[in-house]
């Protein structure tokens, strides 16, 4: 591993930890460089700005959920028969719910919800290919809807996950397992996705 790669990875790891713990605005570039054992110029050299560093952290944090979503779609497509709307919704929701489990689950969920709601170009590039695959599956499963209505409903499903990430769906349901959350959220999203055309 080169010194450049090592410094970049240290900056990413330090920024991820601090952004999750404190939030983006409460974390200074100096905080990050001190935690990474790097100098201030290293952020500009590797990322050009604190904002671009956050985008790189966001891509890294989101990646496991995106890989999980792609794998779920691959599994559905490998079976005989077309996936149902509920199966498509479950494939989209489940990896995100699993990403936000564990010791730092609440922090990760809030961080991901924030960066996805802001929709910066690097995050759109990271999520776009997987989202396009889900759009294609929904087009096959919901041929009676116009492209515009399908897109609106897909974005509404994304919005439900952002609400989940902010804790707005679970604050009154403590102790619900990830599997139960996935099924409940997926069932709700599938109902909206498959409802008659407006």
N, C-alpha and C positions, 0 to 999 in steps of 0.2 A: 504494500500500500504506500502510495506516495505521500509526501508531506502535504501537498495541496489537497488530496482526497481526505486525508486525516483531518485537516483543519475544517474543511467543508462539513464533514460528518459531525465533528464536535460542535460546530455552530448549529447544525440542524437539531442535534440531540438536546443541546442546551436550550435553544429557542422553543422546541416542542414542550419541554418540561415547564419552562417559565410561562409560556403562553397558556398552557393548560392550568397552571396553578394560579396565575395572576390576571390573565387576560392580556390582549394585545396592547391596549393603551397604557396599562399599568407596568408594562415591561419596557425598559429602555434598551437601546442598542448596547450601552455600556454594561447593563446587567447581563446581557447575553454573552458579550465577549469575555467578561470576567468569569462567568460560569464555564465558558468553553476554553479558557486559557489562551485566548487569542487577542489580537489588538483590533482597534476600531476599524482600521483600514481593511481588515479581512472580510468584514461584512460587505463593504463596497466592492471589494475585489470579486467575491464569490456570488453576490446576490444583487449588487447595485443599490439596494435600499432595504430598510426594515420591512416594508410592505412586500417586496419580492421574496424576502426570507420567509415571511409568514405564508405566502402562497406555496413556497416549496415545502414548508412544514405541513400545510393543509393537504397537499398531494400525497405526502408520505403517510399521514394519519388516515386518509380516506382509502388509500390503496387496498388494504385488506378487505374492506367492504366491497369495493369494485370487483376485486378478484372473486370474492364469494358470489356476487351477483352473476358474474359471467359463468362461473362453474355451475350454478343452479340452472341457468338457462341452457347450458350445454347438456346437463342431465335431462332436462325436460325434452329437449329436441331429439335426444338419442332414443327416447321411448317411441313405441308406435302410437299413432294418434296425436292430434293437436293438443297442446296444453290448454287447460281451462283458464278463464280469467282469474279465478281464485288462485290457481297454481302460479300464474304469472305474478300476481300481487304478492304472494308468499315468497317467491324467489327474489323479488325486489326488496321486501321489507325485512326478511329474516337476517341477511348478512349485516344490515345496519344495526338491528337490535343486538345481534351477537357482538358487534364491534364495541358497543357501549356497555358491555358487561365487564365485570372485574373491578379491581381496586380503583382504577381511575375512570370508571365508566361514565359517571356524571360529568366529569371534566371534559372527556372526549366528546360526549354527546353535545354539550353546549358549544364546544369549539367547532365541531363539524357543522352544527346547525347555523352558527354564525357565518362561517366562511361560505357555506352553500347559499345562504340567503343573500349574501353580498354579491355572489355570482361573478367573481373576478375572472378575467380571461384564462389564467392558468388553471383555475379550478374547473371552468367550463371545458377546457381541453382535456383535463383528466377524466371528467365524468361523461363527456359527450359520447364517446364510442359505445360505452355500455348502455347509456340511456337510449341511444339510437337502436340498439338491439331490442330493448324493451318496447320501444315505439313500434318496431316492425312486428313483434309478437302480438301486440295489442291490435295492430291493423288486421292481422290474420284472424284474431279471435273476435273482433268487433267490426265486421265489414259494413254493418248498417249505420255506423257513425261517420260523419264527415271527418276529414283530417283535422279541421279546426277544433271540433268538439272533442275528438280523442286527445289532442294536445292539451286542451284545457283540463280534461279529466286527469291526464297524466301529471300535469303540474300540480293539480290538487292533491294527488297521492304524494308527490314530493313534499308539499306543504304539510301534510299530516305527519310525515316523518320529521320534518323540522320542528313541529310542535312537540312531538315525542322527545326529540333531542333536548328541547328546552325544559322538559319535565312537566309540560302542561297536560299531558295525557295520563301521567302516572302518579301525580301528587295525591290523588284520592284512592289509589289502588296499591298500597304498599304490600310487598310480599308476592306480587304476581311474578311467575317465572318467565324467563325469556321466551320459552315455547308458547306459553299462554298469551303473552303480549304479541308475539308474532301472529298467532292465529286470530286474535281479536282485531288487530290493526289491519291485517290482510283481508279479513272478512268484510270489514267496514269499507276498505278501499275497493274491493271487488264489487260490492254492492253499488257503489257510486260509478265505477267504470262501466258496469254492464247495464245500468238503468236505461230505460227507453230514451231515444233522442229527445232533446229539449225542443 
